[in-house]
Amino acid sequence: MSSFILATAGHVDHGKTALIKALTGTETDRLPEEKARGITIELGFAHLELAGHSIGIVDVPGHEDFVKNMVAGVGAIDLVLLVVAADDGWMPQTEEHLQILLYLGVRRMVVALTKSDLADSSAGALSGVRAQLAGTPFVEAPIVLTSIVGDRGFADLKETLAREFATLPPSRDLGKPRLAVDRAFRLRGIGTIVTGTLSGGRLHRGASVVVQPSGATARVRAIQNHNRDVEQIEPGARTALSLPELSVGRVAGGAGVWRGDVITLPEMGQPSCAIDALLTRSLRLPAKTRPLSYGLPVRVHHGSGHANARVFFWASDELAAGQEALAELRFEQPVFFFLGDRFVLRDVSEQRTLAGGVVLEIAAEERRFRSAAQRAYLTRRAAHPDEAGVFLTSQMTRDHFLRRNNLLTQSNFSREEIGEAVTTSRAVVRGEFLLEPVWWEHVCAEAGKAIDAFHQQHPDRSGLPLAQVRKSLTAAPADLVIAELCAHGFVTKAETIARATHRMSLPPKLEAAGAKIRAALVAKPFDPPSVKELAPDAIAQQALRFLREAGEVVEISAEVVLSSEALAKARTAVVDFIRTRGPASISDLRQMLGSSRRVVVPLMERLDREKVTRRVGDKRTL
Protein backbone atom coordinates (compact mmCIF):
# COMPACT_ATOMS: atom_id res chain seq x y z
CA MET A 1 0.00 0.00 0.00
CA SER A 2 1.16 3.54 -0.72
CA SER A 3 1.95 5.44 2.47
CA PHE A 4 0.96 9.05 3.02
CA ILE A 5 0.76 11.48 5.93
CA LEU A 6 -2.31 13.60 6.67
CA ALA A 7 -2.16 16.34 9.31
CA THR A 8 -4.91 18.43 10.78
CA ALA A 9 -4.74 22.19 11.19
CA GLY A 10 -7.12 24.81 12.50
CA HIS A 11 -8.32 26.87 15.44
CA VAL A 12 -8.83 25.42 18.91
CA ASP A 13 -12.23 23.82 19.60
CA HIS A 14 -13.16 23.56 15.93
CA GLY A 15 -13.43 19.78 16.17
CA LYS A 16 -10.17 18.43 14.75
CA THR A 17 -9.84 15.59 17.27
CA ALA A 18 -13.52 14.66 17.07
CA LEU A 19 -13.24 14.59 13.30
CA ILE A 20 -10.27 12.19 13.42
CA LYS A 21 -12.11 9.95 15.86
CA ALA A 22 -15.12 9.87 13.54
CA LEU A 23 -12.89 8.95 10.57
CA THR A 24 -10.70 6.35 12.32
CA GLY A 25 -12.27 5.40 15.62
CA THR A 26 -9.07 6.51 17.39
CA GLU A 27 -9.08 8.99 20.27
CA THR A 28 -5.88 11.01 19.67
CA ASP A 29 -6.10 12.99 22.93
CA ARG A 30 -4.30 10.64 25.31
CA LEU A 31 -3.00 12.89 28.11
CA PRO A 32 -5.07 13.34 31.30
CA GLU A 33 -4.66 17.13 30.99
CA GLU A 34 -6.04 17.02 27.44
CA LYS A 35 -9.09 15.09 28.59
CA ALA A 36 -9.60 17.39 31.58
CA ARG A 37 -9.31 20.62 29.55
CA GLY A 38 -11.01 19.29 26.44
CA ILE A 39 -8.29 20.57 24.13
CA THR A 40 -5.40 18.99 22.29
CA ILE A 41 -2.01 19.86 23.79
CA GLU A 42 0.35 17.26 22.35
CA LEU A 43 0.53 15.64 18.93
CA GLY A 44 -1.89 12.78 18.49
CA PHE A 45 -1.66 9.93 16.00
CA ALA A 46 -4.11 7.68 14.17
CA HIS A 47 -4.20 5.39 11.17
CA LEU A 48 -6.60 5.12 8.27
CA GLU A 49 -6.61 2.66 5.38
CA LEU A 50 -8.37 4.34 2.52
CA ALA A 51 -8.79 3.13 -1.08
CA GLY A 52 -5.55 1.16 -1.09
CA HIS A 53 -3.56 3.79 0.79
CA SER A 54 -2.08 3.60 4.26
CA ILE A 55 -2.66 7.01 5.82
CA GLY A 56 -0.79 8.11 8.91
CA ILE A 57 -2.71 10.90 10.62
CA VAL A 58 -1.14 13.56 12.83
CA ASP A 59 -3.61 15.52 14.94
CA VAL A 60 -2.14 18.88 16.01
CA PRO A 61 -3.16 21.27 18.78
CA GLY A 62 -5.08 24.37 17.76
CA HIS A 63 -4.59 26.50 20.87
CA GLU A 64 -2.27 29.50 20.48
CA ASP A 65 -0.16 28.32 23.44
CA PHE A 66 0.80 25.12 21.60
CA VAL A 67 1.65 26.31 18.10
CA LYS A 68 5.19 24.97 18.58
CA ASN A 69 3.67 21.49 18.86
CA MET A 70 1.53 22.13 15.80
CA VAL A 71 4.63 23.04 13.73
CA ALA A 72 6.33 19.83 14.91
CA GLY A 73 3.45 17.83 13.46
CA VAL A 74 3.27 19.31 9.96
CA GLY A 75 6.93 19.20 8.96
CA ALA A 76 6.66 16.23 6.57
CA ILE A 77 3.10 15.81 5.35
CA ASP A 78 1.46 15.06 2.01
CA LEU A 79 -1.96 16.56 2.63
CA VAL A 80 -3.44 18.89 5.23
CA LEU A 81 -6.97 18.62 6.58
CA LEU A 82 -7.85 22.18 7.53
CA VAL A 83 -10.70 22.17 10.03
CA VAL A 84 -12.95 25.24 10.26
CA ALA A 85 -16.06 25.36 12.44
CA ALA A 86 -19.04 26.56 10.38
CA ASP A 87 -20.45 28.56 13.30
CA ASP A 88 -17.17 30.35 14.18
CA GLY A 89 -15.68 30.66 10.73
CA TRP A 90 -12.10 31.74 10.06
CA MET A 91 -10.29 32.43 13.37
CA PRO A 92 -6.82 33.68 14.41
CA GLN A 93 -5.25 30.23 14.73
CA THR A 94 -6.83 29.17 11.44
CA GLU A 95 -4.93 32.02 9.82
CA GLU A 96 -1.67 31.35 11.67
CA HIS A 97 -1.81 27.65 10.80
CA LEU A 98 -2.43 28.51 7.14
CA GLN A 99 0.62 30.78 7.07
CA ILE A 100 2.76 28.08 8.69
CA LEU A 101 1.62 25.57 6.05
CA LEU A 102 2.54 28.01 3.28
CA TYR A 103 5.95 28.68 4.81
CA LEU A 104 6.61 24.92 4.95
CA GLY A 105 5.73 24.45 1.30
CA VAL A 106 2.53 22.40 1.80
CA ARG A 107 0.53 22.57 -1.43
CA ARG A 108 -2.42 20.15 -1.06
CA MET A 109 -5.40 20.69 1.24
CA VAL A 110 -8.89 19.44 2.00
CA VAL A 111 -11.12 21.67 4.16
CA ALA A 112 -13.57 20.12 6.61
CA LEU A 113 -16.28 22.62 7.53
CA THR A 114 -17.30 21.14 10.91
CA LYS A 115 -20.34 21.86 13.11
CA SER A 116 -22.34 22.56 9.98
CA ASP A 117 -25.52 21.89 11.96
CA LEU A 118 -24.81 25.03 14.02
CA ALA A 119 -24.24 27.40 11.13
CA ASP A 120 -26.84 30.01 10.25
CA SER A 121 -25.99 29.46 6.61
CA SER A 122 -23.83 26.62 5.31
CA ALA A 123 -23.46 28.43 2.00
CA GLY A 124 -22.26 31.55 3.79
CA ALA A 125 -19.78 29.58 5.88
CA LEU A 126 -18.46 27.87 2.75
CA SER A 127 -18.06 31.12 0.80
CA GLY A 128 -16.31 32.69 3.79
CA VAL A 129 -13.68 29.95 3.82
CA ARG A 130 -13.27 30.15 0.06
CA ALA A 131 -12.66 33.90 0.33
CA GLN A 132 -9.96 33.33 2.94
CA LEU A 133 -8.19 30.85 0.65
CA ALA A 134 -8.05 33.32 -2.24
CA GLY A 135 -4.53 34.09 -3.37
CA THR A 136 -3.10 30.84 -1.94
CA PRO A 137 -2.29 27.48 -3.58
CA PHE A 138 -5.41 26.19 -1.80
CA VAL A 139 -7.92 28.40 -3.56
CA GLU A 140 -9.45 25.40 -5.36
CA ALA A 141 -9.19 23.03 -2.37
CA PRO A 142 -12.29 20.85 -1.88
CA ILE A 143 -14.50 21.88 1.06
CA VAL A 144 -16.68 19.27 2.75
CA LEU A 145 -19.49 20.08 5.18
CA THR A 146 -19.49 17.78 8.23
CA SER A 147 -21.17 17.37 11.58
CA ILE A 148 -20.73 14.73 14.27
CA VAL A 149 -24.47 15.05 14.80
CA GLY A 150 -25.82 12.29 12.60
CA ASP A 151 -22.32 11.62 11.18
CA ARG A 152 -23.10 14.10 8.46
CA GLY A 153 -20.57 14.40 5.64
CA PHE A 154 -18.05 11.80 6.76
CA ALA A 155 -18.66 9.52 3.80
CA ASP A 156 -18.16 12.50 1.50
CA LEU A 157 -15.00 13.46 3.40
CA LYS A 158 -13.53 9.97 3.00
CA GLU A 159 -14.32 9.97 -0.71
CA THR A 160 -12.73 13.41 -1.09
CA LEU A 161 -9.60 12.33 0.78
CA ALA A 162 -9.39 9.16 -1.32
CA ARG A 163 -9.54 11.22 -4.53
CA GLU A 164 -6.82 13.55 -3.30
CA PHE A 165 -4.49 10.73 -2.26
CA ALA A 166 -5.07 8.96 -5.58
CA THR A 167 -3.55 11.97 -7.38
CA LEU A 168 -0.54 12.33 -5.08
CA PRO A 169 2.81 10.92 -6.19
CA PRO A 170 4.46 8.48 -3.75
CA SER A 171 6.93 9.92 -1.27
CA ARG A 172 10.32 10.44 -2.89
CA ASP A 173 13.04 7.90 -2.18
CA LEU A 174 16.26 9.93 -2.36
CA GLY A 175 18.37 7.26 -0.70
CA LYS A 176 18.68 9.70 2.22
CA PRO A 177 16.41 8.57 5.07
CA ARG A 178 15.60 11.05 7.83
CA LEU A 179 13.25 10.52 10.73
CA ALA A 180 12.34 13.70 12.61
CA VAL A 181 11.64 12.37 16.12
CA ASP A 182 8.31 13.55 17.52
CA ARG A 183 8.18 11.08 20.45
CA ALA A 184 10.86 9.24 22.44
CA PHE A 185 10.06 6.91 25.34
CA ARG A 186 11.16 3.69 27.01
CA LEU A 187 9.29 0.40 27.22
CA ARG A 188 10.09 -2.13 29.90
CA GLY A 189 12.07 -5.02 28.44
CA ILE A 190 12.50 -3.27 25.06
CA GLY A 191 14.30 -0.01 25.71
CA THR A 192 14.10 3.27 23.87
CA ILE A 193 11.50 3.76 21.14
CA VAL A 194 11.36 6.78 18.84
CA THR A 195 8.54 7.66 16.45
CA GLY A 196 8.21 10.05 13.56
CA THR A 197 7.48 10.32 9.86
CA LEU A 198 10.21 8.82 7.70
CA SER A 199 11.20 10.91 4.69
CA GLY A 200 13.88 10.85 2.01
CA GLY A 201 14.59 7.12 1.93
CA ARG A 202 14.03 3.70 3.42
CA LEU A 203 15.39 2.15 6.61
CA HIS A 204 15.85 -1.54 7.36
CA ARG A 205 16.19 -3.51 10.55
CA GLY A 206 19.82 -3.77 11.67
CA ALA A 207 20.84 -0.48 10.04
CA SER A 208 23.48 1.65 11.76
CA VAL A 209 22.09 5.13 12.34
CA VAL A 210 23.18 8.39 13.92
CA VAL A 211 21.22 10.88 16.01
CA GLN A 212 21.67 14.44 14.81
CA PRO A 213 22.79 16.90 15.98
CA SER A 214 24.36 15.08 18.96
CA GLY A 215 26.16 12.48 16.83
CA ALA A 216 25.12 9.55 19.06
CA THR A 217 25.13 6.25 17.17
CA ALA A 218 22.78 3.27 17.43
CA ARG A 219 21.56 0.19 15.58
CA VAL A 220 17.91 -0.30 14.63
CA ARG A 221 16.79 -3.39 16.53
CA ALA A 222 13.19 -3.37 15.28
CA ILE A 223 10.81 -1.32 13.12
CA GLN A 224 7.06 -0.91 13.40
CA ASN A 225 4.51 0.79 11.19
CA HIS A 226 1.10 1.30 12.84
CA ASN A 227 1.86 -1.45 15.39
CA ARG A 228 3.00 -3.94 12.72
CA ASP A 229 6.55 -5.30 12.76
CA VAL A 230 8.34 -4.79 9.44
CA GLU A 231 11.83 -5.56 8.16
CA GLN A 232 11.99 -2.38 6.11
CA ILE A 233 10.11 0.90 6.11
CA GLU A 234 9.48 3.12 3.10
CA PRO A 235 9.56 6.94 3.02
CA GLY A 236 6.25 8.62 3.76
CA ALA A 237 5.28 6.18 6.52
CA ARG A 238 4.71 6.68 10.23
CA THR A 239 7.60 4.82 11.81
CA ALA A 240 8.60 3.51 15.23
CA LEU A 241 12.23 2.47 15.73
CA SER A 242 13.68 0.44 18.59
CA LEU A 243 17.04 1.99 19.54
CA PRO A 244 17.88 0.30 22.86
CA GLU A 245 21.42 1.71 23.15
CA LEU A 246 20.12 5.24 23.54
CA SER A 247 18.75 7.01 26.58
CA VAL A 248 15.65 9.19 26.44
CA GLY A 249 16.35 12.90 26.74
CA ARG A 250 19.43 15.08 26.67
CA VAL A 251 22.19 13.23 28.50
CA ALA A 252 25.87 13.81 29.21
CA GLY A 253 28.03 12.44 26.41
CA GLY A 254 25.23 12.90 23.88
CA ALA A 255 23.96 9.28 23.82
CA GLY A 256 20.33 10.32 24.19
CA VAL A 257 17.41 11.14 21.92
CA TRP A 258 14.41 13.45 22.20
CA ARG A 259 11.80 15.28 20.13
CA GLY A 260 13.47 17.44 17.54
CA ASP A 261 16.39 15.07 16.96
CA VAL A 262 16.86 13.50 13.54
CA ILE A 263 17.63 9.83 12.95
CA THR A 264 19.63 9.36 9.76
CA LEU A 265 22.59 7.51 8.26
CA PRO A 266 26.16 8.42 9.31
CA GLU A 267 27.15 9.46 5.78
CA MET A 268 24.38 12.06 5.50
CA GLY A 269 26.48 14.99 6.70
CA GLN A 270 27.09 16.98 9.86
CA PRO A 271 25.32 19.66 11.90
CA SER A 272 26.40 23.28 11.75
CA CYS A 273 25.94 26.46 13.75
CA ALA A 274 24.87 28.75 10.89
CA ILE A 275 22.86 28.57 7.69
CA ASP A 276 22.18 30.98 4.84
CA ALA A 277 18.56 31.11 3.74
CA LEU A 278 15.85 32.99 1.89
CA LEU A 279 13.37 34.40 4.41
CA THR A 280 9.81 35.25 3.41
CA ARG A 281 7.15 37.16 5.35
CA SER A 282 3.51 36.65 4.44
CA LEU A 283 1.46 39.38 2.81
CA ARG A 284 -1.37 38.18 5.03
CA LEU A 285 0.25 39.53 8.21
CA PRO A 286 -1.62 42.40 9.90
CA ALA A 287 -0.80 45.85 8.57
CA LYS A 288 0.85 47.01 11.82
CA THR A 289 3.11 43.96 12.11
CA ARG A 290 6.59 45.07 13.20
CA PRO A 291 9.47 44.32 10.80
CA LEU A 292 12.05 41.68 11.60
CA SER A 293 15.12 43.60 12.70
CA TYR A 294 18.81 42.85 12.14
CA GLY A 295 20.20 40.65 14.92
CA LEU A 296 16.74 39.71 16.23
CA PRO A 297 16.66 36.58 18.43
CA VAL A 298 14.17 34.05 17.04
CA ARG A 299 12.98 30.48 17.51
CA VAL A 300 13.60 28.41 14.38
CA HIS A 301 11.16 25.52 13.91
CA HIS A 302 12.41 22.77 11.62
CA GLY A 303 11.21 19.20 11.34
CA SER A 304 9.88 18.25 14.76
CA GLY A 305 12.21 20.50 16.74
CA HIS A 306 13.20 24.09 17.30
CA ALA A 307 16.38 26.01 18.12
CA ASN A 308 17.33 29.53 19.13
CA ALA A 309 19.12 31.76 16.64
CA ARG A 310 19.71 35.35 15.57
CA VAL A 311 18.84 36.75 12.15
CA PHE A 312 21.30 38.78 10.06
CA PHE A 313 20.31 40.25 6.70
CA TRP A 314 22.57 40.71 3.70
CA ALA A 315 21.40 44.03 2.33
CA SER A 316 19.06 45.66 4.86
CA ASP A 317 18.42 46.10 8.55
CA GLU A 318 14.89 44.73 8.62
CA LEU A 319 12.27 42.62 6.82
CA ALA A 320 8.67 43.83 6.58
CA ALA A 321 5.46 41.91 5.86
CA GLY A 322 5.21 40.76 2.25
CA GLN A 323 8.97 40.98 1.70
CA GLU A 324 11.71 38.40 1.24
CA ALA A 325 15.44 38.69 1.82
CA LEU A 326 18.66 36.71 2.02
CA ALA A 327 19.66 36.15 5.62
CA GLU A 328 22.08 34.26 7.78
CA LEU A 329 20.80 32.44 10.88
CA ARG A 330 23.41 31.89 13.60
CA PHE A 331 22.39 29.32 16.18
CA GLU A 332 23.21 28.92 19.85
CA GLN A 333 23.72 25.17 19.37
CA PRO A 334 24.50 23.00 16.31
CA VAL A 335 21.53 22.14 14.10
CA PHE A 336 21.06 19.58 11.31
CA PHE A 337 19.61 20.81 8.01
CA PHE A 338 19.54 19.70 4.39
CA LEU A 339 19.80 22.12 1.49
CA GLY A 340 16.26 22.91 0.38
CA ASP A 341 14.69 22.31 3.81
CA ARG A 342 11.93 24.68 4.83
CA PHE A 343 11.46 26.13 8.30
CA VAL A 344 9.38 28.59 10.32
CA LEU A 345 10.52 31.52 12.44
CA ARG A 346 8.63 32.42 15.60
CA ASP A 347 9.47 34.89 18.33
CA VAL A 348 11.39 33.52 21.32
CA SER A 349 8.32 33.82 23.56
CA GLU A 350 6.40 31.55 21.13
CA GLN A 351 3.59 34.10 20.78
CA ARG A 352 3.83 34.97 17.07
CA THR A 353 4.80 33.33 13.81
CA LEU A 354 7.20 35.72 12.10
CA ALA A 355 8.36 34.27 8.79
CA GLY A 356 9.31 31.20 6.82
CA GLY A 357 12.48 30.22 5.04
CA VAL A 358 14.29 27.78 2.78
CA VAL A 359 17.87 26.64 3.39
CA LEU A 360 20.33 27.71 0.66
CA GLU A 361 23.65 27.02 2.40
CA ILE A 362 24.54 24.71 5.26
CA ALA A 363 27.69 25.32 7.31
CA ALA A 364 27.51 29.03 6.45
CA GLU A 365 30.45 31.30 7.25
CA GLU A 366 30.07 34.78 8.69
CA ARG A 367 33.18 36.11 6.92
CA ARG A 368 31.84 34.96 3.54
CA PHE A 369 28.22 36.04 3.99
CA ARG A 370 28.61 39.64 2.81
CA SER A 371 30.79 38.92 -0.23
CA ALA A 372 29.45 39.64 -3.71
CA ALA A 373 30.22 36.07 -4.76
CA GLN A 374 28.11 34.69 -1.92
CA ARG A 375 25.25 37.03 -2.75
CA ALA A 376 25.23 35.88 -6.37
CA TYR A 377 25.43 32.27 -5.22
CA LEU A 378 22.51 32.59 -2.80
CA THR A 379 20.42 34.65 -5.21
CA ARG A 380 20.63 31.93 -7.89
CA ARG A 381 19.65 29.26 -5.40
CA ALA A 382 16.81 31.33 -3.97
CA ALA A 383 15.27 31.67 -7.44
CA HIS A 384 15.29 27.88 -7.99
CA PRO A 385 15.34 26.17 -4.56
CA ASP A 386 14.16 22.81 -5.96
CA GLU A 387 16.56 22.43 -8.91
CA ALA A 388 19.66 20.30 -8.42
CA GLY A 389 21.32 21.78 -11.50
CA VAL A 390 21.15 25.30 -10.07
CA PHE A 391 22.57 24.19 -6.74
CA LEU A 392 25.45 22.43 -8.51
CA THR A 393 26.36 25.17 -10.97
CA SER A 394 26.04 27.93 -8.36
CA GLN A 395 28.49 26.14 -6.10
CA MET A 396 30.83 25.44 -9.01
CA THR A 397 30.76 29.11 -10.03
CA ARG A 398 31.64 30.16 -6.48
CA ASP A 399 34.11 27.43 -5.46
CA HIS A 400 35.41 26.49 -8.95
CA PHE A 401 36.07 22.85 -8.09
CA LEU A 402 34.10 20.24 -6.14
CA ARG A 403 34.65 16.68 -4.95
CA ARG A 404 32.12 14.31 -6.43
CA ASN A 405 32.00 11.94 -3.45
CA ASN A 406 30.26 14.46 -1.18
CA LEU A 407 28.51 16.57 -3.81
CA LEU A 408 25.11 17.77 -2.50
CA THR A 409 25.00 14.83 -0.07
CA GLN A 410 23.25 16.97 2.54
CA SER A 411 20.46 18.05 0.21
CA ASN A 412 16.95 17.09 -0.91
CA PHE A 413 18.24 15.81 -4.26
CA SER A 414 18.61 12.16 -5.26
CA ARG A 415 21.75 10.62 -6.73
CA GLU A 416 20.00 10.46 -10.08
CA GLU A 417 19.15 14.17 -9.97
CA ILE A 418 22.71 15.05 -8.97
CA GLY A 419 24.14 12.80 -11.70
CA GLU A 420 21.94 14.44 -14.32
CA ALA A 421 22.99 17.87 -13.06
CA VAL A 422 26.66 16.89 -13.43
CA THR A 423 26.03 15.66 -16.99
CA THR A 424 24.32 18.88 -18.08
CA SER A 425 26.63 21.26 -16.19
CA ARG A 426 29.51 21.18 -18.74
CA ALA A 427 31.83 20.57 -15.80
CA VAL A 428 35.34 19.31 -16.51
CA VAL A 429 35.60 15.90 -14.84
CA ARG A 430 38.98 14.82 -13.55
CA GLY A 431 38.80 11.77 -11.31
CA GLU A 432 36.87 12.67 -8.17
CA PHE A 433 36.82 16.38 -9.06
CA LEU A 434 34.38 18.52 -11.01
CA LEU A 435 35.87 21.77 -12.30
CA GLU A 436 34.27 24.92 -13.67
CA PRO A 437 35.47 24.93 -17.30
CA VAL A 438 36.31 28.63 -17.85
CA TRP A 439 38.13 28.88 -14.52
CA TRP A 440 39.96 25.59 -15.11
CA GLU A 441 41.20 26.70 -18.53
CA HIS A 442 42.42 29.98 -17.01
CA VAL A 443 44.23 28.27 -14.10
CA CYS A 444 46.05 25.82 -16.39
CA ALA A 445 46.96 28.59 -18.84
CA GLU A 446 48.38 30.77 -16.07
CA ALA A 447 50.40 27.86 -14.70
CA GLY A 448 51.78 27.21 -18.18
CA LYS A 449 52.73 30.89 -18.54
CA ALA A 450 54.54 30.76 -15.19
CA ILE A 451 56.62 27.79 -16.37
CA ASP A 452 57.46 29.49 -19.66
CA ALA A 453 58.49 32.65 -17.81
CA PHE A 454 60.74 30.57 -15.55
CA HIS A 455 62.39 29.01 -18.62
CA GLN A 456 63.12 32.48 -20.01
CA GLN A 457 64.54 33.74 -16.73
CA HIS A 458 66.47 30.55 -15.93
CA PRO A 459 67.45 28.74 -19.14
CA ASP A 460 70.09 26.92 -17.13
CA ARG A 461 67.48 25.24 -14.91
CA SER A 462 65.64 22.03 -15.76
CA GLY A 463 62.26 23.50 -14.82
CA LEU A 464 60.08 25.25 -12.27
CA PRO A 465 60.21 23.47 -8.88
CA LEU A 466 56.96 21.60 -8.16
CA ALA A 467 56.96 22.98 -4.60
CA GLN A 468 56.76 26.48 -6.07
CA VAL A 469 53.88 25.44 -8.33
CA ARG A 470 51.94 23.97 -5.39
CA LYS A 471 52.55 27.06 -3.28
CA SER A 472 51.16 29.33 -6.00
CA LEU A 473 48.01 27.21 -6.51
CA THR A 474 46.40 27.75 -3.10
CA ALA A 475 42.91 28.06 -4.63
CA ALA A 476 43.17 25.06 -6.96
CA PRO A 477 44.00 21.33 -6.66
CA ALA A 478 47.71 21.62 -7.48
CA ASP A 479 48.38 17.98 -8.30
CA LEU A 480 45.42 18.02 -10.69
CA VAL A 481 46.81 21.10 -12.45
CA ILE A 482 50.23 19.45 -12.75
CA ALA A 483 48.67 16.30 -14.20
CA GLU A 484 46.67 18.40 -16.68
CA LEU A 485 49.81 20.21 -17.82
CA CYS A 486 51.66 16.93 -18.24
CA ALA A 487 48.87 15.74 -20.53
CA HIS A 488 49.31 18.83 -22.70
CA GLY A 489 52.99 19.36 -23.49
CA PHE A 490 54.73 19.50 -20.11
CA VAL A 491 56.86 16.95 -18.23
CA THR A 492 57.98 16.49 -14.65
CA LYS A 493 61.48 15.45 -13.68
CA ALA A 494 63.32 15.48 -10.37
CA GLU A 495 60.67 17.57 -8.58
CA THR A 496 60.47 20.13 -11.39
CA ILE A 497 58.05 20.73 -14.27
CA ALA A 498 59.00 21.99 -17.71
CA ARG A 499 57.79 22.18 -21.26
CA ALA A 500 58.64 18.97 -23.05
CA THR A 501 60.47 21.03 -25.70
CA HIS A 502 62.63 22.86 -23.15
CA ARG A 503 66.36 22.28 -23.46
CA MET A 504 68.65 23.63 -20.81
CA SER A 505 71.35 26.03 -21.98
CA LEU A 506 74.13 27.83 -20.20
CA PRO A 507 73.64 31.57 -20.04
CA PRO A 508 76.54 33.55 -21.56
CA LYS A 509 78.06 34.45 -18.22
CA LEU A 510 78.43 30.74 -17.34
CA GLU A 511 79.69 29.42 -20.66
CA ALA A 512 83.41 29.78 -19.90
CA ALA A 513 83.09 28.15 -16.48
CA GLY A 514 81.02 25.31 -17.94
CA ALA A 515 83.58 24.66 -20.69
CA LYS A 516 86.36 24.51 -18.11
CA ILE A 517 84.43 21.95 -15.98
CA ARG A 518 83.68 19.80 -19.03
CA ALA A 519 87.34 19.84 -20.07
CA ALA A 520 88.50 18.82 -16.60
CA LEU A 521 86.06 15.90 -16.47
CA VAL A 522 87.12 14.71 -19.95
CA ALA A 523 90.81 14.95 -19.10
CA LYS A 524 90.50 12.61 -16.10
CA PRO A 525 87.17 10.79 -16.52
CA PHE A 526 87.70 8.30 -13.63
CA ASP A 527 89.80 10.52 -11.35
CA PRO A 528 88.44 14.06 -11.78
CA PRO A 529 89.25 17.01 -9.55
CA SER A 530 87.19 17.45 -6.39
CA VAL A 531 84.05 19.57 -6.42
CA LYS A 532 85.92 22.37 -4.64
CA GLU A 533 88.58 22.33 -7.34
CA LEU A 534 86.07 22.15 -10.18
CA ALA A 535 83.87 24.97 -8.80
CA PRO A 536 86.01 27.29 -6.64
CA ASP A 537 83.74 30.35 -7.08
CA ALA A 538 80.06 31.28 -7.40
CA ILE A 539 80.08 31.39 -11.21
CA ALA A 540 81.65 27.93 -11.46
CA GLN A 541 79.21 26.60 -8.86
CA GLN A 542 76.26 27.85 -10.94
CA ALA A 543 77.77 26.22 -14.01
CA LEU A 544 78.26 22.91 -12.17
CA ARG A 545 74.68 22.99 -10.91
CA PHE A 546 73.48 23.51 -14.47
CA LEU A 547 75.53 20.53 -15.71
CA ARG A 548 74.06 18.37 -12.94
CA GLU A 549 70.48 19.43 -13.69
CA ALA A 550 71.08 18.93 -17.41
CA GLY A 551 72.25 15.38 -16.76
CA GLU A 552 75.78 15.92 -18.10
CA VAL A 553 77.30 15.50 -14.65
CA VAL A 554 76.36 13.03 -11.92
CA GLU A 555 77.01 13.66 -8.24
CA ILE A 556 78.68 10.57 -6.72
CA SER A 557 79.24 12.15 -3.30
CA ALA A 558 79.41 15.63 -1.83
CA GLU A 559 83.02 15.91 -3.07
CA VAL A 560 83.00 13.78 -6.24
CA VAL A 561 81.23 14.22 -9.58
CA LEU A 562 81.67 12.30 -12.81
CA SER A 563 80.47 13.02 -16.29
CA SER A 564 77.44 10.89 -17.20
CA GLU A 565 79.52 9.25 -19.93
CA ALA A 566 82.31 8.40 -17.49
CA LEU A 567 79.84 6.93 -14.98
CA ALA A 568 78.32 4.67 -17.64
CA LYS A 569 81.76 3.48 -18.78
CA ALA A 570 82.89 2.87 -15.18
CA ARG A 571 79.74 0.82 -14.47
CA THR A 572 80.36 -1.35 -17.56
CA ALA A 573 84.05 -1.77 -16.74
CA VAL A 574 83.33 -2.87 -13.15
CA VAL A 575 80.73 -5.40 -14.26
CA ASP A 576 83.06 -6.87 -16.94
CA PHE A 577 86.01 -7.01 -14.52
CA ILE A 578 84.09 -8.86 -11.77
CA ARG A 579 82.39 -11.18 -14.26
CA THR A 580 85.83 -12.12 -15.67
CA ARG A 581 88.02 -12.04 -12.56
CA GLY A 582 85.55 -12.79 -9.76
CA PRO A 583 85.08 -10.80 -6.51
CA ALA A 584 87.22 -7.67 -6.50
CA SER A 585 88.53 -5.36 -3.79
CA ILE A 586 88.56 -1.56 -3.87
CA SER A 587 92.29 -1.76 -4.65
CA ASP A 588 91.65 -4.08 -7.62
CA LEU A 589 88.98 -1.78 -9.02
CA ARG A 590 91.05 1.35 -8.42
CA GLN A 591 93.93 -0.08 -10.38
CA MET A 592 91.64 -1.33 -13.16
CA LEU A 593 90.07 2.14 -13.57
CA GLY A 594 93.27 4.06 -13.01
CA SER A 595 91.55 6.02 -10.28
CA SER A 596 91.87 6.69 -6.54
CA ARG A 597 90.12 5.58 -3.36
CA ARG A 598 88.62 9.09 -3.13
CA VAL A 599 86.57 8.29 -6.24
CA VAL A 600 86.24 4.49 -6.24
CA VAL A 601 84.82 4.13 -2.71
CA PRO A 602 81.77 6.43 -3.30
CA LEU A 603 81.46 4.99 -6.84
CA MET A 604 81.12 1.43 -5.49
CA GLU A 605 78.71 2.55 -2.75
CA ARG A 606 76.52 4.04 -5.50
CA LEU A 607 76.67 0.81 -7.53
CA ASP A 608 75.74 -1.10 -4.34
CA ARG A 609 72.68 1.14 -3.91
CA GLU A 610 71.73 0.58 -7.53
CA LYS A 611 72.04 -3.19 -6.91
CA VAL A 612 74.71 -3.53 -9.63
CA THR A 613 77.18 -4.85 -7.05
CA ARG A 614 77.07 -6.20 -3.54
CA ARG A 615 79.67 -5.89 -0.82
CA VAL A 616 80.81 -9.19 0.75
CA GLY A 617 83.51 -8.56 3.33
CA ASP A 618 86.13 -6.37 1.68
CA LYS A 619 85.21 -7.36 -1.86
CA ARG A 620 82.44 -6.68 -4.38
CA THR A 621 80.47 -9.29 -6.27
CA LEU A 622 77.79 -8.76 -8.91
Disulfide bonds with the S-S distance in Angstrom:
none
